[in-house]
Amino acid sequence: MQYNVEIIRLPVKHCCLNPIELCWTSLKDYVRKNNTLFRMTDVRDLAAEFIAGYDGDASAKAIAHTRKIENQFRDADRFIEEHLESDSMDYASDDESNVSSEDDEENSNS
């Protein structure tokens, strides 16, 4: 890592994991709420106004929100791995034992 940069690949269609998307949504909401004359120059001015007011605190909040969502995804994934996958493995082993016992019965009857 020559520049000490870590590239993070985000899952497709998961904009909730991208703080830039959260900022973009906030910008669009700000313009939508404050645009009264519906002129392109007003949209540009409102966007510039929003960006000028978007400080480090707002950025930190967007990143914190994204991390919260990421942790919720991890917790859900952990739950699936611990509970549901172990249950499905139990069912699979039960099915295999049933098939084996049926095969054993057929072979003994022959």
VOGU-3710 file (C-alpha; in Angstrom, 3 decimals, decimal comma):
1> mqynveiirl> 0,000/0,000/0,000  2,074/2,849/-1,309  -0,427/5,583/-0,401  -1,961/3,939/2,669  -5,362/3,689/0,978  -7,765/0,810/1,464  -10,197/0,167/-1,377  -13,592/-0,964/-0,160  -15,887/-2,721/-2,598  -19,532/-2,091/-1,775
11> pvkhcclnpi> -22,234/-4,617/-2,607  -24,390/-3,754/-5,592  -27,781/-2,192/-4,769  -26,816/-1,490/-1,138  -26,645/2,297/-1,142  -27,286/2,284/2,615  -23,664/1,141/3,026  -22,294/4,168/1,175  -22,029/7,446/3,131  -21,702/9,384/-0,138
21> elcwtslkdy> -25,167/8,168/-1,144  -26,498/9,403/2,204  -24,962/12,822/1,551  -26,376/12,843/-1,985  -29,850/12,075/-0,622  -29,537/14,888/1,917  -28,543/17,305/-0,855  -31,539/16,334/-2,985  -33,880/16,707/0,004  -32,446/20,144/0,796
31> vrknntlfrm> -32,918/21,343/-2,783  -36,425/19,847/-2,947  -37,511/21,600/0,259  -35,995/24,994/-0,562  -36,579/25,241/-4,303  -39,519/27,608/-4,708  -38,995/29,102/-8,174  -37,879/25,914/-9,987  -35,115/27,583/-11,968  -31,870/25,809/-12,762
41> tdvrdlaaef> -29,821/28,674/-11,334  -31,704/28,319/-8,043  -30,964/24,594/-7,965  -27,260/25,284/-8,535  -27,226/27,969/-5,818  -29,066/25,727/-3,349  -26,660/22,860/-4,045  -23,674/25,148/-3,475  -25,282/26,429/-0,268  -25,824/22,887/0,996
51> iagydgdasa> -22,272/21,812/0,157  -20,799/24,882/1,866  -22,740/24,037/5,011  -21,870/20,334/4,963  -19,175/20,278/7,618  -17,115/17,613/9,330  -19,865/16,955/11,857  -22,369/16,120/9,114  -19,807/13,859/7,438  -19,080/12,098/10,722
61> kaiahtrkie> -22,809/11,506/11,252  -23,163/9,999/7,762  -20,220/7,675/8,362  -21,503/6,687/11,819  -24,936/5,915/10,366  -23,348/3,781/7,643  -21,297/1,865/10,206  -24,442/1,275/12,273  -26,176/-0,254/9,228  -23,072/-2,321/8,469
71> nqfrdadrfi> -23,075/-3,685/12,028  -26,769/-4,564/11,710  -25,972/-6,520/8,534  -23,117/-8,322/10,309  -25,332/-9,176/13,289  -28,002/-10,548/10,962  -25,407/-12,578/9,060  -23,992/-13,942/12,307  -27,500/-14,907/13,443  -28,132/-16,746/10,169
81> eehlesdsmd> -24,838/-18,595/10,438  -25,377/-19,583/14,069  -29,059/-20,513/14,027  -30,467/-21,188/10,604  -27,486/-22,825/8,926  -26,925/-25,184/11,853  -30,627/-26,135/11,728  -30,452/-26,828/7,991  -27,352/-28,958/8,530  -29,280/-30,976/11,130
91> yasddesnvs> -32,083/-31,542/8,618  -29,580/-32,551/5,948  -27,934/-35,092/8,245  -31,386/-36,460/9,206  -32,257/-36,847/5,521  -28,967/-38,619/4,838  -29,511/-41,039/7,710  -33,059/-41,762/6,490  -31,778/-42,474/2,989  -29,034/-44,717/4,360
101> seddeensns> -31,458/-46,715/6,518  -33,863/-47,108/3,573  -30,997/-48,313/1,373  -29,928/-50,747/4,077  -33,473/-52,131/4,300  -33,688/-52,578/0,515  -30,322/-54,335/0,390  -31,243/-56,699/3,234  -34,557/-57,629/1,549  -32,858/-58,532/-1,722
//
